């Protein structure tokens, strides 16, 4: 697993085949940075469009390729809008009025 993790500067896809849950958990932990898409008991032909982010770690990319929902986060800034439909009767905060 160390050889797999340290062999390439790229980390696009990877897979492991095993019936041993300990082996699967160990590989998943040790290879967490070795692939953007990690498959367990399945072929590693690439991401399913519209279902998985396409990309990887290291020199492969950032996991937010075009078509992936995570890509949107690169282009937006979070913004909150609050509208009050009840007329304001005082400028004080409620907790300040309770201290009286």
C-alpha positions in Angstrom: 0.0 0.0 0.0 2.9 2.4 0.7 4.3 1.6 -2.8 0.9 2.4 -4.3 0.7 5.6 -2.3 4.2 6.8 -3.1 4.6 5.7 -6.7 3.0 8.6 -8.6 2.5 12.3 -8.3 -1.0 11.8 -9.7 -4.0 10.5 -7.8 -7.0 10.2 -10.0 -8.7 6.8 -9.4 -7.9 3.6 -7.6 -9.6 0.4 -6.5 -9.1 -2.5 -4.1 -10.7 -6.0 -4.3 -11.0 -7.9 -1.1 -13.5 -9.9 0.9 -11.7 -9.0 4.1 -13.3 -5.9 5.8 -10.0 -5.3 7.7 -8.1 -5.2 4.4 -10.6 -2.8 2.9 -10.6 -0.5 5.9 -6.8 -0.5 6.0 -6.5 0.3 2.3 -9.1 3.0 2.5 -7.2 4.6 5.3 -3.7 4.3 3.9 -4.7 5.3 0.3 -6.9 8.2 1.3 -4.7 10.6 -0.6 -3.8 8.2 -3.5 -7.0 8.7 -5.5 -9.9 11.2 -5.9 -12.3 8.3 -6.6 -11.7 5.2 -4.6 -13.6 2.0 -5.6 -14.0 -1.1 -3.3 -14.7 -4.3 -5.2 -15.5 -2.5 -8.4 -13.5 -1.5 -11.5 -11.9 1.9 -11.5 -12.9 3.2 -15.0 -13.5 6.7 -13.8 -16.2 8.8 -12.2 -19.9 8.4 -13.1 -21.0 11.7 -14.7 -23.5 13.5 -12.5 -23.0 11.1 -9.6 -19.4 11.5 -8.5 -16.9 14.4 -8.6 -14.4 13.9 -11.3 -10.9 14.7 -10.2 -8.3 13.6 -7.8 -5.7 14.6 -5.3 -2.1 15.7 -6.0 -1.3 16.7 -9.6 -4.6 15.1 -10.9 -6.8 18.0 -9.8 -9.0 19.3 -7.1 -12.1 17.0 -7.1 -14.3 19.8 -8.4 -14.2 19.4 -12.2 -16.8 20.7 -14.5 -20.1 19.1 -14.1 -19.5 18.3 -10.4 -21.7 20.0 -7.8 -18.6 20.9 -5.8 -17.4 23.0 -8.7 -20.1 25.6 -7.9 -18.4 26.4 -4.6 -15.4 27.8 -6.4 -17.5 30.5 -8.0 -19.8 31.7 -5.3 -19.7 33.4 -2.0 -22.1 32.5 0.8 -24.6 35.3 1.5 -27.4 35.5 4.0 -30.5 37.6 3.6 -32.9 38.2 6.4 -36.2 40.0 6.0 -38.4 40.9 9.0 -42.2 41.2 8.4 -43.0 42.4 11.9 -42.6 46.1 12.6 -39.8 47.0 15.0 -41.0 48.7 18.1 -37.7 49.2 19.9 -34.1 49.5 19.0 -32.9 47.4 21.9 -32.2 43.7 21.7 -34.7 41.4 23.6 -32.1 40.2 26.1 -31.3 43.8 27.1 -34.9 44.5 27.9 -35.0 41.4 30.1 -32.2 42.7 32.3 -34.3 45.5 33.7 
